[in-house]
Amino acid sequence: MDYDVKGNLHEVLGSLPAGVSLVAISKFHPNEFIEAAYAEGQRIFGESHEQELAKKVASLPKDIQWHFIGHLQSNKVKYIAPYISMIESVDSLKLLKEINRQAAKHDRVVKVLLELHIAEEDTKSGLSLDACREILEAGEWREMPHVQICGLMMMASNTDDEQQIASEFDEAAQFFDEVKAKYFADDDAFCERSWGMSHDYHIAVKHGSTMVRVGTTIFGPRIY
Ligand SMILES: *Cc1c(COP(=O)(O)O)cnc(C)c1O
């Protein structure tokens, strides 16, 4: 392995404040990279493609907690429902319902985050703040015993403007407070603010993040 996964992992972990957890984003990286991080105690890994994830799940330790972070089509939910620990990228009511339906078949409760679209780019998926408000207000999610909504996920704009990135994280944090107070005040499980990637996690942890998703800084550049 020509990449110092062990050293990089410890550097990232060492820079996270208490209470912030690390999702090691292993998409497009081989098993030996994941095993190197696993050997150092890392247990939460994130993937964005269902087929790649299925292969890794079959051949890696069973106590890994897999997070799904990519755009998820409803018809793919059935493949990951048996084992996925958290789906961070819920961007529609339709998807939420399908996760509930498939998790029920396996008698599981799947943790989910609602993904917000706050960044400037049109290409990033996620719910507008209003669309997210609508889903929560409609209340159908209260009748879904096989999903547990644990918080929010978002990506900031891909820019070098650190002030803009910080203000997008602040916007997400404010929105978190709004929906926490309105819908989840008595629900301790609704506590996660998943923001911050390799280039901006050091900003994210100063702006409300409880969970960072870091790939490149730990595993190096992805080879597609
Ligand atoms: C790939 C990915 C990451 C990790 O990005 P890095 O820049 O490699 O840290 C984080 N979040 C999501 C949603 C991703 O797709």
Ligand as a Chemical Component Dictionary entry (heavy atoms), coordinates in Angstrom:
data_LIG
# 
_chem_comp.id                   LIG 
_chem_comp.type                 NON-POLYMER 
_chem_comp.pdbx_formal_charge   0 
_chem_comp.three_letter_code    LIG 
# 
loop_
_chem_comp_atom.comp_id 
_chem_comp_atom.atom_id 
_chem_comp_atom.alt_atom_id 
_chem_comp_atom.type_symbol 
_chem_comp_atom.charge 
_chem_comp_atom.model_Cartn_x 
_chem_comp_atom.model_Cartn_y 
_chem_comp_atom.model_Cartn_z 
_chem_comp_atom.pdbx_ordinal 
LIG C1 C1 C 0 -17.252 11.054 -1.677 1  
LIG C2 C2 C 0 -18.047 11.739 -0.614 2  
LIG C3 C3 C 0 -17.441 12.226 0.549  3  
LIG C4 C4 C 0 -15.936 12.174 0.804  4  
LIG O1 O1 O 0 -15.288 13.125 0.027  5  
LIG P1 P1 P 0 -13.699 13.404 0.217  6  
LIG O2 O2 O 0 -13.524 14.716 -0.467 7  
LIG O3 O3 O 0 -12.983 12.297 -0.466 8  
LIG O4 O4 O 0 -13.441 13.468 1.659  9  
LIG C5 C5 C 0 -18.262 12.779 1.527  10 
LIG N1 N1 N 0 -19.605 12.869 1.360  11 
LIG C6 C6 C 0 -20.215 12.424 0.249  12 
LIG C7 C7 C 0 -21.690 12.553 0.143  13 
LIG C8 C8 C 0 -19.456 11.866 -0.780 14 
LIG O5 O5 O 0 -20.086 11.430 -1.877 15 
# 
loop_
_chem_comp_bond.comp_id 
_chem_comp_bond.atom_id_1 
_chem_comp_bond.atom_id_2 
_chem_comp_bond.value_order 
_chem_comp_bond.pdbx_ordinal 
LIG C1 C2 SING 1  
LIG C2 C3 SING 2  
LIG C2 C8 DOUB 3  
LIG C3 C4 SING 4  
LIG C3 C5 DOUB 5  
LIG C4 O1 SING 6  
LIG O1 P1 SING 7  
LIG P1 O2 DOUB 8  
LIG P1 O3 SING 9  
LIG P1 O4 SING 10 
LIG C5 N1 SING 11 
LIG N1 C6 DOUB 12 
LIG C6 C7 SING 13 
LIG C6 C8 SING 14 
LIG C8 O5 SING 15 
# 
